[in-house]
Amino acid sequence: MPTTDAPTKESAGEPAEDRSAVRTLLRLWPYVRPVRTRVFTAACVAVAASCTGLVFPLVLKWMVDGPVTDRDPRGVWLGALLLLVLGIAEALLFGLRRWLVARPLAHVEARMRADLYEHLQRLPVAFHDRWASGQLLSRGTTDLMLLRMFLAFPMTFLLVNGVTIVVGMVILLAQDFTLGLVLLAPVVPMVLFLAYTEGKYATVARRAQDQVGDLTTVVEESVLGIRIIKGFGRHRSQAHAFRELSHTLRGTELGKARLLAGIWAVIVTLPEIAIGAALVLGTLRVSDGDLSAGTLVAFLSTALALRWPVESIGFLLAMSQEAATATQRYFEVLDAERELETGSGSESEPGSEPGSGSAPESSAAGGGGLRFDGVEFRYPDAPADEPPVLSGVDLHIRPGETMALVGATGSGKTTLTALVPRLHEVSGGRITLDGADIAAMDREHLRTLVAVAFEEPTLFSATVGENVLMGADESAGDEELGRALAVAQADFAHALPQGTGTQVGEQGLSLSGGQRQRLALARAVVGRPRFLVLDDPLSALDVHTEALVEEALRRVLADTTALVVAHRPSTVLLADRVALLSGGRVTAVGTHQQLLRENAEYAWLMSGADSPAQGAAEEPSYEGEGSTR
């Protein structure tokens, strides 16, 4: 089975294909489209505000060549008032721009986060087996924050600053063509340099974001596994691993900083040299009488007004590259194929050959209960030459019957139970419920028919009642909750500080393993399902509690078709019949007593002897215990 100890290339964020930053960012358009009116209006307002700043040099030129030269105080005061009005107008326009984009962009981020979360719920279990949780978490937090920042600032100001630079250069050329050409001289080398550094920065930005995901995974695992870390005294090794990842991320971020520093150095230095050259040339021309002082002042003021739009280009492009990689990472998850609601593409037609594996009982099509017909399963990312986990599984659990599934570790028991609610899709053959192929059922409907309880119980940061009633429809209330807790011998819930309204905490770690397992069992039975799949549901219980749970569970199982993974004889005795799973195949089916007498492997598994031969030779001491139902 695939592990999640380390992210794969996919989960670590290796891009599936090379895209330009523009093409990647265009994928955000469906989210921006509903708020496009306000976003475009905000961009136009920002352009107007930025261009208002370019009027200042023209007012200064009029003041220097007019009132100042003519020594006209009224003209000077008029010019000062005009500059004040322009400044207030510019500030109000930029404030209006921020007001226009704040609410819609918050809506865009919320919608993208909701879509990501909803999509994650619809992705197959195999996807979650491959991807580290920290990688997914970083996409829903850090990456979406980068995208919101891009939509709020770089996306707008790349346009605003571009328009400002073009308008400013037109004004400069109109004031003095020669000096304008001097300021245009750095454009070509700057464009070439930015094109050269764009790819490098994108690569480093992607690496940094993936490393943030890896670091998030380590933090999350350390928090959830804090009892293990403390119990084994591994806090130093965990801290060392964290420091190593942090050091790696620090190195990557420093690499980003060096690239960004180089971009800033070029973008700042070349325009400054051009402005200095224009100042020297302009001063000489003023002294020669070829240029008015007002024109030189206006020219230099316009050039200085363009410094920020020019210098910010590198910063904005860097943020855009980071947003492009964040977009790529976001859509890597959103592009993953969802579970098909109906039709797995691997079902057999009714009446087709069920499979080549030998089995102890017939697999004729049709019939009630739960039936496995020639079921085969291999993990989607398993090598082609690797044998399937399950092969030719034929098994029929009659209506109202309880079947125990027994097998050695790694024989495929948990995988087989996961196929019933379609947590995984069969690779061959088919599974039917009362004659209906589950591959043709709507998943939501299927999972109202089948309830599951896993060996490792998972509880959520919610109340006891909310955790249990998750297994029932929305109309279920206190009566159903009380019944389910009684069946699972989970009456301890009523003694908690707030009763069934007590918050159990993250992963339910405030409860013991047996308490968590009993609540998970209560969740499985609360909805009175027609089909019940239990994966060793009593493994964490003491023998006395187990006996009480089994007694209550017998009444539930009497009205339910159930498949129960069992490792202990006491659990096996809940079942009407037992199926032995060995090497991915069902090799024997019978009652507990029959298999003890006739199957050496089963007798060995139940006895816990050192070898099958020993288990077959020595009669198990518990053979006479109890009886099957």
Long-range contacts (C-beta under 8 A, 24 or more apart in sequence): 1-129, 1-379, 1-389, 1-415, 2-126, 2-129, 2-130, 2-379, 2-381, 4-129, 4-130, 4-131, 4-132, 4-133, 6-132, 7-131, 7-132, 7-135, 7-213, 7-214, 7-217, 8-130, 8-131, 10-130, 10-131, 10-332, 11-130, 11-131, 11-132, 11-135, 12-132, 12-135, 12-210, 12-213, 12-214, 13-135, 13-206, 13-209, 13-210, 13-213, 13-329, 13-332, 15-206, 15-328, 15-332, 16-332, 16-335, 19-324, 19-328, 21-198, 21-202, 21-320, 21-321, 21-324, 24-324, 24-327, 24-328, 25-150, 25-155, 25-320, 25-323, 25-324, 25-327, 27-327, 27-331, 28-147, 28-151, 28-327, 31-108, 31-111, 31-112, 32-108, 32-151, 34-107, 35-104, 35-105, 35-107, 35-108, 38-100, 38-101, 38-103, 38-104, 39-100, 39-101, 39-104, 39-105, 39-151, 39-156, 41-100, 42-96, 42-97, 42-98, 42-100, 42-101, 42-156, 43-97, 43-156, 43-159, 43-160, 45-93, 45-96, 45-97, 45-100, 46-93, 46-94, 46-97, 46-156, 46-157, 46-160, 47-159, 47-160, 47-163, 47-164, 48-93, 49-89, 49-90, 49-93, 49-94, 49-97, 50-160, 50-161, 50-163, 50-164, 50-309, 51-163, 51-164, 51-167, 52-86, 52-89, 52-90, 52-93, 53-86, 53-90, 53-164, 53-305, 54-164, 54-167, 54-168, 54-171, 54-302, 54-305, 55-86, 56-83, 56-86, 56-301, 56-305, 57-171, 57-297, 57-298, 57-299, 57-301, 57-302, 57-305, 58-171, 58-298, 59-83, 59-86, 60-294, 60-297, 60-298, 60-301, 61-175, 61-294, 61-295, 61-297, 61-298, 62-294, 63-294, 64-293, 64-294, 64-297, 64-298, 65-292, 65-293, 65-294, 65-295, 66-294, 69-293, 69-294, 97-156, 101-151, 101-152, 101-156, 102-152, 105-148, 105-151, 105-152, 106-148, 108-148, 108-151, 109-144, 109-145, 109-147, 109-148, 112-144, 112-147, 112-330, 113-140, 113-144, 115-334, 116-140, 116-144, 116-330, 116-333, 116-334, 119-333, 119-334, 119-336, 119-338, 120-333, 122-338, 122-339, 123-333, 123-336, 123-337, 123-338, 123-339, 124-337, 124-338, 124-339, 124-423, 124-424, 124-425, 125-418, 125-423, 125-424, 126-379, 126-380, 126-381, 126-424, 127-336, 129-379, 130-381, 131-333, 132-213, 132-214, 132-217, 133-217, 133-220, 134-213, 134-214, 134-215, 134-216, 134-217, 134-218, 134-219, 134-220, 134-221, 135-210, 135-213, 135-214, 135-216, 135-217, 136-213, 136-333, 137-213, 137-216, 137-217, 137-220, 138-209, 138-212, 138-213, 138-216, 139-213, 139-329, 139-330, 139-332, 139-333, 142-209, 142-212, 142-326, 143-209, 143-326, 143-327, 143-329, 143-330, 144-326, 144-330, 146-319, 146-322, 146-323, 146-326, 147-323, 147-326, 147-327, 147-330, 149-319, 149-323, 150-319, 150-320, 150-322, 150-323, 150-326, 153-316, 153-319, 154-316, 154-317, 154-319, 154-320, 154-323, 155-320, 157-312, 157-316, 158-313, 158-316, 158-317, 158-320, 160-309, 161-308, 161-309, 161-310, 161-312, 161-313, 161-316, 164-306, 164-309, 165-306, 165-309, 165-310, 168-302, 168-305, 168-306, 168-309, 169-306, 171-302, 172-299, 172-302, 172-303, 175-295, 175-298, 175-299, 175-302, 176-282, 176-291, 176-295, 176-299, 178-281, 179-278, 179-281, 179-282, 179-299, 182-274, 182-277, 182-278, 182-281, 183-271, 183-274, 183-275, 183-278, 183-303, 185-274, 186-270, 186-271, 186-273, 186-274, 189-266, 189-270, 190-266, 190-267, 190-270, 193-263, 193-266, 194-263, 194-267, 194-313, 194-314, 194-317, 197-259, 197-262, 197-263, 198-317, 198-321, 200-259, 201-256, 201-259, 201-260, 201-263, 201-318, 201-321, 202-321, 202-324, 202-325, 204-252, 204-255, 204-256, 204-259, 205-256, 205-318, 205-321, 205-322, 205-325, 206-325, 206-328, 206-329, 207-252, 208-249, 208-252, 208-253, 208-256, 209-322, 209-325, 209-326, 209-329, 210-329, 211-245, 211-248, 211-249, 211-252, 212-249, 214-245, 215-242, 215-245, 215-246, 215-249, 218-242, 218-245, 224-506, 224-507, 227-509, 259-318, 260-314, 260-315, 260-318, 263-314, 263-317, 263-318, 264-311, 264-314, 264-315, 266-314, 267-310, 267-311, 267-313, 267-314, 268-311, 271-306, 271-307, 271-310, 271-311, 275-300, 275-303, 275-304, 275-307, 278-303, 339-422, 339-443, 340-425, 341-442, 341-443, 341-444, 342-439, 342-440, 342-441, 342-442, 342-443, 343-439, 343-440, 344-422, 344-425, 344-426, 344-439, 345-425, 346-425, 346-426, 346-427, 346-428, 346-439, 347-426, 347-430, 347-437, 347-439, 347-440, 348-373, 348-374, 348-428, 348-429, 348-430, 350-437, 354-392, 354-394, 354-429, 354-430, 355-391, 355-392, 355-393, 355-394, 355-428, 355-429, 356-392, 357-391, 357-392, 357-393, 357-394, 357-585, 358-392, 358-585, 359-392, 359-393, 359-394, 359-395, 359-585, 359-586, 360-586, 360-587, 360-588, 360-589, 361-394, 361-395, 361-396, 361-589, 362-394, 362-396, 363-394, 363-396, 366-432, 366-435, 367-396, 367-432, 367-435, 368-398, 368-399, 368-434, 368-435, 369-396, 369-397, 369-398, 369-399, 369-400, 369-401, 369-433, 369-434, 369-561, 370-396, 370-397, 370-403, 370-420, 370-431, 370-432, 370-433, 370-531, 370-561, 370-563, 371-395, 371-396, 371-397, 371-431, 371-432, 371-435, 372-396, 372-416, 372-429, 372-431, 372-586, 373-429, 373-430, 373-431, 373-432, 374-428, 374-429, 374-430, 375-416, 375-419, 375-426, 375-428, 375-429, 375-430, 375-431, 376-426, 376-427, 376-428, 376-429, 377-412, 377-415, 377-416, 377-419, 377-424, 377-426, 377-427, 377-428, 378-427, 379-424, 387-584, 388-427, 388-584, 389-415, 389-584, 390-415, 390-416, 390-419, 390-584, 390-585, 391-584, 391-585, 392-429, 392-585, 393-429, 393-581, 393-584, 393-585, 393-586, 394-586, 395-579, 395-586, 395-589, 397-561, 397-562, 397-563, 398-561, 399-434, 399-561, 400-558, 400-559, 400-560, 400-561, 401-561, 401-562, 401-576, 401-577, 402-557, 402-560, 402-561, 402-562, 402-564, 402-574, 402-575, 402-576, 402-629, 403-562, 403-563, 403-564, 403-575, 403-576, 403-577, 403-578, 403-579, 404-564, 404-565, 404-566, 404-571, 404-572, 404-574, 404-575, 404-577, 404-578, 404-579, 404-592, 405-563, 405-564, 405-565, 405-566, 405-578, 405-579, 405-581, 406-565, 406-566, 406-567, 406-572, 406-578, 406-579, 406-580, 406-581, 406-602, 406-605, 406-606, 407-580, 407-581, 407-582, 407-605, 408-582, 408-605, 411-581, 411-582, 411-583, 411-584, 412-581, 412-584, 413-535, 413-565, 413-581, 414-455, 414-535, 414-565, 416-581, 417-452, 417-533, 417-535, 417-563, 417-565, 420-450, 420-452, 420-531, 420-533, 420-563, 421-446, 421-447, 421-450, 421-452, 421-533, 422-446, 422-447, 433-530, 433-531, 434-530, 448-473, 448-527, 448-529, 449-529, 449-530, 449-531, 450-529, 450-530, 450-531, 450-532, 450-533, 451-523, 451-524, 451-525, 451-527, 451-529, 451-531, 451-532, 451-533, 452-524, 452-532, 452-533, 452-534, 452-535, 453-520, 453-521, 453-523, 453-524, 453-533, 453-534, 453-535, 453-537, 454-520, 454-535, 455-535, 455-536, 455-537, 455-539, 455-565, 457-508, 457-516, 457-517, 457-519, 457-520, 458-507, 458-508, 458-520, 459-504, 459-507, 459-508, 459-511, 459-516, 459-519, 459-520, 460-504, 460-508, 461-503, 461-504, 461-505, 461-506, 462-503, 462-504, 463-498, 463-500, 463-501, 463-502, 463-503, 463-504, 464-493, 464-496, 464-499, 464-500, 464-501, 464-502, 464-504, 464-519, 465-500, 465-501, 467-504, 467-508, 467-519, 467-523, 468-500, 468-519, 468-522, 468-523, 468-526, 469-523, 469-526, 470-523, 471-522, 471-523, 471-524, 471-525, 471-526, 471-527, 472-526, 472-527, 473-527, 476-526, 476-527, 480-526, 480-527, 481-526, 483-526, 484-522, 484-523, 484-525, 484-526, 485-522, 486-552, 487-521, 487-522, 487-525, 487-549, 487-552, 487-553, 487-555, 487-556, 488-518, 488-519, 488-521, 488-522, 488-525, 488-549, 488-552, 489-518, 489-545, 489-548, 489-549, 489-552, 490-515, 490-518, 490-519, 490-521, 490-522, 492-518, 493-519, 512-540, 513-540, 514-540, 514-541, 514-542, 514-545, 516-540, 517-541, 518-545, 518-549, 521-549, 521-553, 525-553, 525-556, 528-559, 528-560, 529-560, 530-560, 530-561, 531-560, 531-561, 531-562, 531-563, 532-556, 532-557, 532-560, 532-561, 532-562, 532-563, 532-564, 533-562, 533-563, 533-564, 534-562, 534-563, 534-564, 534-565, 535-565, 536-565, 536-566, 536-567, 536-571, 537-564, 538-568, 538-570, 538-571, 539-567, 539-568, 543-570, 546-570, 546-571, 550-574, 554-629, 558-629, 569-606, 569-620, 569-622, 569-625, 572-606, 573-625, 573-626, 573-627, 573-628, 574-629, 575-628, 575-629, 576-628, 576-629, 577-628, 578-602, 580-605, 591-628, 592-628, 593-623, 593-628, 596-620, 596-623
